[in-house]
Each structure stands twice: as C-alpha cells, then as structure tokens.
Amino acid sequence: MSEEAIIGLEVHVQLNTLRTKLFCSCPSDYRGKPPNTNVCPVCLGLPGALPVVNKEAVIKAIKVALALNCKISNVLIFSRKHYFYPDMTKNYQISQYEGVGGIPIAYSGFLTMEVEGRQKRVRIRRINIEEDPGRIVYPTGSLLTSTYTLIDYNRAGIGLLEIVTEPDLRTPKEARLFIEKLKSILEHLDVCNCDLEGALRVDANVSIPGGSRVEIKNIGSPKEVERALAYEILRQKHALMRGEIVRRETRHWDSVRKVTVSMRVKEFEEDYRYFPDPDLPPIPIPKDLIEKVNAEMPELPDERIERFVSEYGLTRYEARVLVMNKKLADYFEDVVRLGANVKKTVSILINDFIRYVNELNLSLSDALRVIKPVYIKELVDLLNEGVISTKIMKKVLPEMFKSRKSPKDIVKELGLIKISDVGFIKRVVDEVFNEYPKAVQDALINRRAIEFLVGQVMKKTRGRADPLITRRLIEEKLSKLEGS
C-alpha cells in the first residue's frame, strides 16, 4: 500500500557530545536540571549579548558531512529564522539558509543502505548547523489535551545538525532503515548519544499521487518513524478514496494513540523571513581543517562490518546486527578480547541478549552496563566446557539481568549444572518410556515423535540432562524395541 509514497526526511541531531552549547558556555548536559537554570543572556537572546560559534560543533558537522559523502562549503554563514514560537525567547532561531544570501555547511551527499538484499542510495540535500529551541512541557496530558503549557529553556541553544534528504524514500520501512543506518554513523563519529531523550528527532514529509505533501513533526525513534509514515500513508489513501482533498499541512505524531493529528497549515519558506545574522559574520572554513578532520575520521559502520566479517568470520547479517548499535558492537569486541568463543558470543548477543532486553523492557545501553563483558565470557565458557547446556544458558541469562550476579554464581545457587551421568539419564529415560507408552509407539512409527520423549526427560531433570546423551539413549532404546 505504501509503494507509491514519496518520502523525504529532516533529521535533527543534537550535538550532545559537546561540552557546551552552540553559541555560549552553558553546559550541553541540560537533562535533569531544574527548569530554566541552564541558561545565560546569550542563549536567551537578551539585548547586548553576542553569540560566539563553538568550533568543536563545526568540526563535528564536518565529520558528518564527510561520512555522508557531502560537499563542504568554504564559508560558514548563519541566518536568522523568524517565527513566533514560545520555545525561543528571542523569536528567532539561529540556523543556516539554503538560498540567496545563505549556504548550508554541507550539501549534495548520499547515504547507501541495504534494503531487502539490494543497495539503495538516498541523496542528502543539505546539512545545517543550528540551535535547538527550548522544551515545551504539557503537564496535564498531551499537546492536544493538556490544560496548560510550561516551557523549559535549558535546552535552548544546544548545538543541532539538521540533515535533510531528497525525497528518495518510498516506504516506511526504508525510512526506518535510513534512520537506523544514520544513527549508527553518528554514534561511530561520537557526534551524538542517540539514546538520550530528544537527541534524535525526525520530521517526515510524505505524499502520495493525488495529494499534497504533509509534514509529520518530531518523531522520536526509527520504529516510530515507520509507524507514523505507515499510518499517514493509509490516512491519505482513505481520504482520497472518499473524495476528500489531502491538503498541505503540518501534523503531529501521537505516539500513544499511534495516529497523526493536524497542527497547522504548512508554512512556506518565505514565512520564516530568513536573513543573515548580523552578530555572526561569515567565517571561512579552511581546506586544511577539512583535510585534518578527514585524516582523523574513525572507523565507520560499513568498514566495521567488513572487518567483522574478515577478522571474526561473522556472516554479513551478524555483523550488521552488531554494528547497527555501536555500543553493542563495542561490547562484542570487549567480550571477544577476553578470550570468549566468537560464534557462541555472537549467537548469545544477537539471539538471546537482545530478546531479553526487549522482554524485560530495558534499554540496550542500561543492559550493557548491568551485565559486564566478563560475565558473557564466563557464560560462553560454561557452554564450551559442557558445564551447562544451551537450554540452561537460556535460563541463566535472564537471571543475570535480574540479579546482576555472575553466571557461575547463578548456576551454583540454582543447581543448574548439566547432568552428564549416563547411568542417571538412562534411569530417567526408562521412567519416561514407562509413563508414556503411546508416545513410545508414536516414536517407533515416526522418529520425529522422539522430540516429545526428549522433552519429558529434560522436564524431569529441569533442563539439566545433556541433550546429546539423552537423545542417544532414547534412540538406542527405541532400536532395541524395534529389534524385539
């Protein structure tokens, strides 16, 4: 249903790895501070206060531009974007303008991503440096239901990159994959800790044949981008089928109700009344600065995926899953450096670890802090040494999340050591055969039915019986019954 859509994204990325805001010395770490205390005359735009550009913000913008294959401007020009919103005390935002009298710091780039086994190139129209506005709070509900509004200016003036794509995306899934790939690049560049609330926000523009372009504002995660676009495309299709006009407008994504709601008629560029900021004269961007930044670029996701495949023998799928989250990829390498078996480590992390993180409703960052790399190495060693089975490992891992204890301690406390005593397992197999004669007959007719008998032995031993020994003993007993 969404193949006909034309989608472009505007991604707003906080430069939250900077120590200070974009134009003043206020700390960039504004979260958790009392409202309106992380401010100064500059970020509030008080009369007589003059902004000074944070050089590190420019360097980080250049890094992103290089990673996204952009052309970089030879001059830095800031403009004032005027509009009356309560989240900017000075009634304008210092940004960059792609038009007469202005130029973005970077333009004409691209990002290549994999979509269902094929490579897709998404063009980057421009990258702007700008300041983040303050944060609007709705104490008694949402944007639509709160009876009053509060404003916290602690965030005002935080460095922000606006990354704008061409309308090259065609499905909500492609939009999600784009954001996930971009997020990985930003984290590998140490530009943004995207896990922080509000660190990465997306405005999605979408249209379908017969309708006008609609903008969905302030979507907070890759999954929510996919959900918001899927809903909006469906809404527009149903409106056109009813003979209604899909007008150009700005809509809000309600992440609780999973719907978009109308905010205002879409502004046009001239409504913002851009003009060059008189307090910030044009600043040359030296070629040797760009060359220096380029020489110091870290390993990027695509390069890391190739290294994981060649150095560790991972499949491309395994490498991509790890690298899409830099913290998870770093964690994997920390575990392997401790001497853990690579294949078992990868299997545990991408199959079991991530699943339990989701089931326990944890953030991946918190989970990686809770479970030390040495604990995963210890878990892998217990598997390798035959102390525990894979089934027991799946019991131990969630206990590690809950108790924060080492796997050895958990195995000892819960009595989960694998049973390899052939005589003991044989006695349990005999019990199962006596208790389930019909299942034995089924297994004699169809060997696939053996799984039930194996399961009953595992149930009686609380998953501790060695599965290989168990299966062998059951098959030997069945063969003897066939012979008789």
C-alpha positions as CSV (number, residue, x, y, z in Angstrom):
1,M,0.0,0.0,0.0
2,S,2.9,2.3,0.6
3,E,4.9,1.7,-2.6
4,E,3.6,4.8,-4.3
5,A,4.6,7.2,-1.4
6,I,7.3,9.8,-1.9
7,I,9.1,10.4,1.4
8,G,11.8,12.8,2.5
9,L,13.2,13.2,6.0
10,E,14.6,16.1,8.0
11,V,16.6,14.6,10.9
12,H,17.5,16.8,13.8
13,V,20.6,15.6,15.7
14,Q,21.7,17.0,19.0
15,L,25.5,17.6,19.3
16,N,25.2,16.3,22.8
17,T,28.8,15.1,23.0
18,L,29.9,18.7,23.1
19,R,30.7,20.2,26.5
20,T,28.9,23.4,25.9
21,K,26.0,24.9,23.8
22,L,26.4,26.2,20.3
23,F,26.9,29.9,20.9
24,C,27.6,30.2,24.7
25,S,29.4,28.5,27.6
26,C,26.3,26.9,29.2
27,P,26.7,23.1,29.6
28,S,25.2,20.9,26.9
29,D,24.2,18.4,29.6
30,Y,20.9,20.1,30.4
31,R,18.9,16.9,31.3
32,G,17.7,16.5,34.9
33,K,18.5,20.1,35.8
34,P,15.8,22.4,37.4
35,P,13.8,24.2,34.7
36,N,15.3,27.4,33.3
37,T,18.6,27.2,35.3
38,N,20.9,26.1,32.4
39,V,20.7,29.4,30.6
40,C,22.6,32.7,30.2
41,P,22.0,36.0,28.4
42,V,23.4,34.6,25.1
43,C,21.2,31.5,24.8
44,L,18.2,33.6,26.0
45,G,19.0,36.2,23.4
46,L,18.9,39.1,25.8
47,P,19.8,42.6,24.5
48,G,23.5,43.2,24.1
49,A,24.5,39.5,24.4
50,L,26.6,38.3,21.4
51,P,26.9,34.7,20.3
52,V,30.3,33.0,19.6
53,V,30.5,29.9,17.5
54,N,31.6,26.6,19.2
55,K,34.5,25.4,17.0
56,E,34.0,21.8,18.0
57,A,30.4,21.9,16.7
58,V,31.8,22.9,13.3
59,I,34.3,20.1,13.4
60,K,31.6,17.5,14.3
61,A,29.4,18.9,11.4
62,I,32.4,18.4,9.0
63,K,32.8,14.8,10.2
64,V,29.1,14.1,9.5
65,A,29.4,15.7,6.1
66,L,32.4,13.6,5.2
67,A,30.7,10.4,6.4
68,L,27.7,11.3,4.2
69,N,29.8,12.0,1.1
70,C,28.8,15.7,1.1
71,K,30.4,18.7,-0.5
72,I,31.6,21.1,2.2
73,S,31.2,24.8,1.9
74,N,34.2,27.1,2.2
75,V,32.4,29.5,4.4
76,L,30.2,29.3,7.4
77,I,27.1,31.6,7.2
78,F,24.4,31.8,9.9
79,S,21.0,33.2,9.3
80,R,18.1,34.1,11.5
81,K,14.9,32.1,11.0
82,H,12.0,34.1,12.3
83,Y,8.8,32.8,13.7
84,F,6.7,33.3,16.8
85,Y,7.0,30.2,18.9
86,P,7.2,30.3,22.7
87,D,10.2,27.9,22.7
88,M,12.7,30.7,21.6
89,T,12.8,33.7,23.8
90,K,14.3,35.9,21.1
91,N,11.6,35.0,18.5
92,Y,14.2,33.7,16.0
93,Q,16.4,30.7,15.7
94,I,20.0,30.9,14.5
95,S,20.2,28.5,11.7
96,Q,21.5,28.3,8.1
97,Y,19.6,29.1,4.9
98,E,19.9,27.4,1.6
99,G,19.0,30.3,-0.7
100,V,20.1,33.8,-1.7
101,G,22.4,35.2,0.9
102,G,23.0,31.9,2.7
103,I,24.5,28.5,2.3
104,P,24.5,25.3,4.4
105,I,27.7,23.9,5.8
106,A,27.4,20.8,3.5
107,Y,25.3,19.7,0.6
108,S,24.9,17.1,-2.3
109,G,25.8,14.0,-0.4
110,F,24.4,10.5,-0.1
111,L,24.0,7.5,2.2
112,T,23.9,3.9,0.9
113,M,21.9,1.3,2.8
114,E,20.8,-2.2,2.3
115,V,17.1,-2.8,1.7
116,E,16.0,-6.4,1.3
117,G,19.3,-7.6,-0.2
118,R,19.8,-4.6,-2.5
119,Q,21.8,-1.4,-2.2
120,K,19.8,1.8,-2.1
121,R,21.3,5.3,-2.3
122,V,19.5,8.1,-0.6
123,R,20.6,11.6,-1.6
124,I,21.4,14.2,1.1
125,R,20.2,17.6,0.1
126,R,22.0,19.6,2.9
127,I,23.3,19.7,6.4
128,N,22.7,22.7,8.5
129,I,24.1,23.8,11.9
130,E,21.5,25.4,14.1
131,E,20.5,25.9,17.7
132,D,17.9,23.7,19.4
133,P,14.8,25.6,20.9
134,G,13.6,25.2,24.4
135,R,11.4,22.3,25.5
136,I,7.6,22.6,25.7
137,V,6.1,20.6,28.5
138,Y,2.4,19.5,28.7
139,P,1.9,18.8,32.4
140,T,-1.7,17.5,32.4
141,G,-1.7,15.5,29.2
142,S,-0.5,15.8,25.6
143,L,-0.2,18.6,23.0
144,L,-3.9,18.2,22.4
145,T,-5.3,17.6,25.9
146,S,-3.1,19.5,28.4
147,T,-4.9,22.3,30.1
148,Y,-1.8,24.5,30.3
149,T,1.8,24.5,28.9
150,L,5.2,25.1,30.6
151,I,8.4,26.0,28.8
152,D,11.9,24.9,29.9
153,Y,14.7,26.9,28.2
154,N,17.5,24.7,29.5
155,R,17.7,23.1,26.0
156,A,17.6,26.4,24.1
157,G,20.9,26.9,22.3
158,I,22.1,23.3,22.3
159,G,24.0,22.5,19.1
160,L,21.9,20.8,16.5
161,L,22.5,19.4,13.0
162,E,19.6,19.3,10.5
163,I,20.2,16.6,7.9
164,V,17.8,16.9,5.0
165,T,17.3,14.1,2.4
166,E,15.9,14.3,-1.1
167,P,12.5,12.6,-1.5
168,D,14.2,9.3,-2.4
169,L,12.5,7.0,0.1
170,R,9.4,5.0,-1.0
171,T,8.2,3.0,2.0
172,P,8.0,3.4,5.8
173,K,10.5,0.5,6.2
174,E,13.1,2.3,4.0
175,A,12.7,5.4,6.2
176,R,13.3,3.3,9.3
177,L,16.4,1.6,7.8
178,F,17.8,5.0,6.8
179,I,17.4,6.4,10.4
180,E,19.0,3.2,11.8
181,K,22.0,3.5,9.5
182,L,22.4,7.2,10.1
183,K,22.1,6.7,13.9
184,S,25.0,4.1,13.7
185,I,27.1,6.6,11.7
186,L,26.5,9.4,14.2
187,E,27.4,7.1,17.2
188,H,30.6,5.9,15.5
189,L,31.6,9.5,14.9
190,D,31.0,10.3,18.6
191,V,28.7,13.2,17.4
192,C,25.6,12.2,19.3
193,N,24.5,9.8,22.0
194,C,21.2,9.0,20.3
195,D,19.8,7.0,23.2
196,L,19.2,10.2,25.2
197,E,15.6,11.5,25.2
198,G,15.2,14.0,22.4
199,A,18.7,13.5,21.0
200,L,17.4,12.5,17.6
201,R,14.1,13.8,16.2
202,V,12.7,13.3,12.8
203,D,10.3,15.4,10.7
204,A,9.0,13.2,7.8
205,N,7.5,14.7,4.6
206,V,5.2,12.3,2.7
207,S,2.8,12.5,-0.2
208,I,1.0,10.1,-2.5
209,P,-0.3,10.6,-6.0
210,G,-3.3,12.9,-5.9
211,G,-2.4,14.6,-2.6
212,S,-0.2,17.4,-1.3
213,R,2.9,16.9,0.8
214,V,2.3,16.5,4.5
215,E,4.9,17.0,7.2
216,I,4.8,14.9,10.4
217,K,6.7,16.6,13.2
218,N,9.0,15.5,16.0
219,I,9.1,11.7,15.7
220,G,11.4,10.2,18.3
221,S,12.8,6.8,17.1
222,P,13.3,4.7,13.9
223,K,10.4,2.4,14.8
224,E,8.1,5.4,15.4
225,V,9.1,6.9,12.0
226,E,8.0,3.7,10.3
227,R,4.7,3.6,12.3
228,A,3.9,7.3,11.7
229,L,4.5,7.1,8.0
230,A,2.5,3.8,7.7
231,Y,-0.4,5.5,9.4
232,E,-0.2,8.7,7.5
233,I,0.0,7.0,4.1
234,L,-3.1,5.0,5.0
235,R,-4.9,8.1,6.2
236,Q,-4.1,9.9,2.9
237,K,-5.2,7.0,0.8
238,H,-8.5,6.7,2.6
239,A,-9.1,10.4,2.3
240,L,-8.6,10.4,-1.4
241,M,-10.9,7.3,-1.8
242,R,-13.6,9.3,0.0
243,G,-13.1,12.2,-2.5
244,E,-11.5,14.5,0.1
245,I,-8.6,16.8,-0.6
246,V,-5.3,16.0,1.1
247,R,-4.0,19.5,1.9
248,R,-0.5,20.7,2.6
249,E,-0.2,20.8,6.4
250,T,1.9,20.0,9.4
251,R,0.7,17.1,11.6
252,H,1.8,15.8,15.0
253,W,2.5,12.1,15.7
254,D,0.7,11.0,18.8
255,S,2.9,8.1,19.9
256,V,0.4,7.0,22.5
257,R,-2.7,6.7,20.2
258,K,-0.5,5.9,17.2
259,V,-2.2,8.5,15.0
260,T,-1.2,11.8,13.3
261,V,-3.3,14.9,14.1
262,S,-3.4,18.2,12.4
263,M,-1.3,21.1,13.9
264,R,-1.4,23.9,11.4
265,V,-1.4,24.7,7.7
266,K,2.1,24.1,6.4
267,E,4.3,27.2,6.3
268,F,6.2,28.2,3.2
269,E,9.9,29.2,3.3
270,E,9.1,32.9,2.9
271,D,7.1,32.7,6.1
272,Y,10.3,32.3,8.1
273,R,11.8,35.6,6.8
274,Y,15.4,34.4,6.7
275,F,18.2,36.9,6.7
276,P,21.9,36.7,7.6
277,D,22.6,37.0,11.3
278,P,24.3,40.4,11.9
279,D,26.0,39.2,15.1
280,L,27.7,36.3,13.3
281,P,29.8,37.4,10.2
282,P,30.8,34.8,7.6
283,I,33.6,32.5,8.9
284,P,36.0,30.9,6.4
285,I,36.3,27.1,6.6
286,P,39.9,26.4,5.8
287,K,40.7,23.5,3.4
288,D,43.4,22.2,5.7
289,L,40.9,21.9,8.6
290,I,38.7,19.7,6.4
291,E,41.8,17.6,5.5
292,K,42.8,17.3,9.1
293,V,39.3,16.1,10.1
294,N,39.2,13.7,7.2
295,A,42.6,12.2,8.3
296,E,41.3,11.6,11.8
297,M,38.0,10.0,10.9
298,P,37.2,6.9,12.9
299,E,36.1,3.5,11.5
300,L,32.6,3.9,10.1
301,P,29.8,1.2,10.2
302,D,30.4,-0.1,6.6
303,E,34.1,-0.5,7.3
304,R,33.4,-2.1,10.6
305,I,31.0,-4.6,9.1
306,E,33.7,-5.7,6.6
307,R,36.2,-6.0,9.4
308,F,33.9,-8.2,11.5
309,V,33.3,-10.5,8.5
310,S,37.0,-10.8,7.7
311,E,38.5,-10.7,11.2
312,Y,35.9,-12.7,13.2
313,G,34.4,-14.8,10.4
314,L,30.9,-13.5,11.0
315,T,28.1,-13.6,8.5
316,R,27.2,-10.2,7.0
317,Y,23.8,-10.4,8.8
318,E,25.5,-11.0,12.2
319,A,28.0,-8.2,11.5
320,R,25.2,-5.7,10.5
321,V,23.1,-6.5,13.6
322,L,26.0,-5.8,15.9
323,V,27.3,-2.7,14.1
324,M,23.9,-1.0,13.8
325,N,24.3,-0.3,17.5
326,K,27.8,0.9,18.3
327,K,27.6,0.1,22.0
328,L,26.6,-3.5,21.1
329,A,29.5,-3.8,18.6
330,D,32.0,-2.4,21.2
331,Y,30.6,-4.8,23.8
332,F,31.0,-7.8,21.4
333,E,34.7,-6.9,20.9
334,D,35.2,-6.4,24.6
335,V,33.9,-10.0,25.2
336,V,36.0,-11.5,22.4
337,R,39.1,-9.7,23.6
338,L,38.7,-11.6,26.9
339,G,39.1,-14.8,25.0
340,A,35.4,-15.9,24.5
341,N,34.4,-18.1,21.6
342,V,33.4,-15.8,18.8
343,K,30.5,-17.8,17.3
344,K,28.9,-18.5,20.7
345,T,29.3,-14.9,21.8
346,V,27.6,-13.6,18.6
347,S,24.8,-16.1,19.0
348,I,24.1,-15.2,22.6
349,L,24.2,-11.4,21.9
350,I,22.0,-11.2,18.8
351,N,19.6,-14.0,19.6
352,D,19.2,-14.2,23.3
353,F,20.6,-11.0,24.9
354,I,18.6,-8.6,22.6
355,R,15.4,-10.7,23.1
356,Y,15.7,-10.5,26.9
357,V,16.4,-6.8,26.8
358,N,13.1,-6.3,24.9
359,E,11.2,-8.7,27.1
360,L,12.3,-7.0,30.3
361,N,11.6,-3.6,28.8
362,L,15.2,-2.4,29.3
363,S,17.2,0.0,27.1
364,L,20.2,-1.7,25.5
365,S,22.5,0.8,27.0
366,D,21.3,0.0,30.5
367,A,21.5,-3.7,29.9
368,L,25.1,-3.4,28.6
369,R,26.0,-1.6,31.8
370,V,24.3,-4.1,34.0
371,I,26.0,-7.2,32.6
372,K,29.7,-6.9,32.4
373,P,31.6,-8.3,29.4
374,V,33.4,-10.8,31.7
375,Y,30.0,-12.3,32.6
376,I,29.2,-13.1,29.0
377,K,32.7,-14.6,28.6
378,E,32.0,-16.7,31.7
379,L,28.6,-17.8,30.2
380,V,30.3,-18.8,26.9
381,D,33.0,-20.7,28.8
382,L,30.3,-22.7,30.8
383,L,28.8,-23.7,27.5
384,N,32.1,-24.6,25.9
385,E,33.2,-26.7,28.9
386,G,29.9,-28.6,28.9
387,V,29.0,-27.4,32.4
388,I,25.7,-26.1,31.1
389,S,23.5,-26.8,28.1
390,T,22.1,-24.2,25.7
391,K,18.7,-24.7,27.4
392,I,20.2,-23.9,30.8
393,M,22.0,-20.9,29.3
394,K,18.6,-19.5,28.3
395,K,17.6,-19.8,32.0
396,V,20.8,-18.3,33.3
397,L,20.9,-15.2,31.1
398,P,17.6,-13.6,32.3
399,E,18.7,-14.3,35.9
400,M,21.8,-12.3,35.1
401,F,19.7,-9.3,34.2
402,K,17.5,-9.6,37.3
403,S,20.2,-10.4,40.0
404,R,23.3,-8.9,38.4
405,K,25.2,-11.9,39.6
406,S,27.8,-13.8,37.6
407,P,26.6,-16.9,35.6
408,K,28.8,-19.2,37.8
409,D,27.1,-18.0,41.0
410,I,23.6,-18.4,39.4
411,V,24.3,-21.9,38.2
412,K,25.6,-22.9,41.6
413,E,22.8,-21.3,43.6
414,L,20.0,-22.7,41.3
415,G,21.6,-26.1,40.9
416,L,21.7,-25.8,37.1
417,I,24.9,-27.8,36.3
418,K,24.4,-30.1,33.3
419,I,23.9,-33.8,34.1
420,S,26.2,-36.0,32.0
421,D,26.0,-39.1,34.1
422,V,24.9,-41.8,31.6
423,G,23.5,-44.1,34.3
424,F,21.4,-41.4,35.8
425,I,20.0,-40.2,32.5
426,K,19.3,-43.8,31.5
427,R,17.1,-44.3,34.6
428,V,15.1,-41.2,33.7
429,V,14.7,-42.4,30.1
430,D,13.3,-45.7,31.5
431,E,10.8,-43.8,33.6
432,V,9.6,-41.7,30.7
433,F,9.2,-44.8,28.5
434,N,7.1,-46.4,31.2
435,E,5.0,-43.3,31.8
436,Y,4.3,-42.5,28.1
437,P,3.8,-45.8,26.2
438,K,1.7,-44.2,23.5
439,A,4.5,-41.6,22.8
440,V,7.0,-44.5,22.5
441,Q,4.7,-46.3,19.9
442,D,4.5,-43.0,18.0
443,A,8.3,-42.6,18.0
444,L,8.6,-46.2,16.7
445,I,6.4,-45.3,13.8
446,N,7.8,-41.8,13.2
447,R,11.2,-40.8,14.5
448,R,10.1,-37.2,14.6
449,A,7.9,-38.0,17.6
450,I,11.1,-38.6,19.6
451,E,11.1,-34.9,20.5
452,F,8.3,-35.4,23.0
453,L,10.3,-38.1,24.8
454,V,13.4,-35.9,24.9
455,G,11.3,-33.1,26.2
456,Q,9.9,-35.2,29.1
457,V,13.5,-36.2,30.1
458,M,14.5,-32.6,30.1
459,K,11.4,-31.7,32.1
460,K,12.2,-34.3,34.8
461,T,15.8,-33.1,35.1
462,R,14.8,-29.3,34.9
463,G,16.6,-29.0,31.7
464,R,19.9,-30.3,33.1
465,A,20.2,-33.6,31.3
466,D,22.9,-33.5,28.5
467,P,20.6,-33.3,25.4
468,L,23.1,-35.3,23.2
469,I,23.4,-38.1,25.7
470,T,19.6,-38.0,26.2
471,R,18.8,-38.3,22.5
472,R,21.4,-41.1,22.0
473,L,20.0,-43.2,24.9
474,I,16.4,-42.8,23.7
475,E,17.3,-43.8,20.1
476,E,19.2,-46.8,21.4
477,K,16.2,-47.9,23.5
478,L,13.9,-47.4,20.5
479,S,16.2,-49.5,18.3
480,K,16.1,-52.3,20.9
481,L,12.3,-52.3,21.0
482,E,12.2,-52.4,17.2
483,G,14.5,-55.4,17.2
484,S,12.4,-57.3,19.7
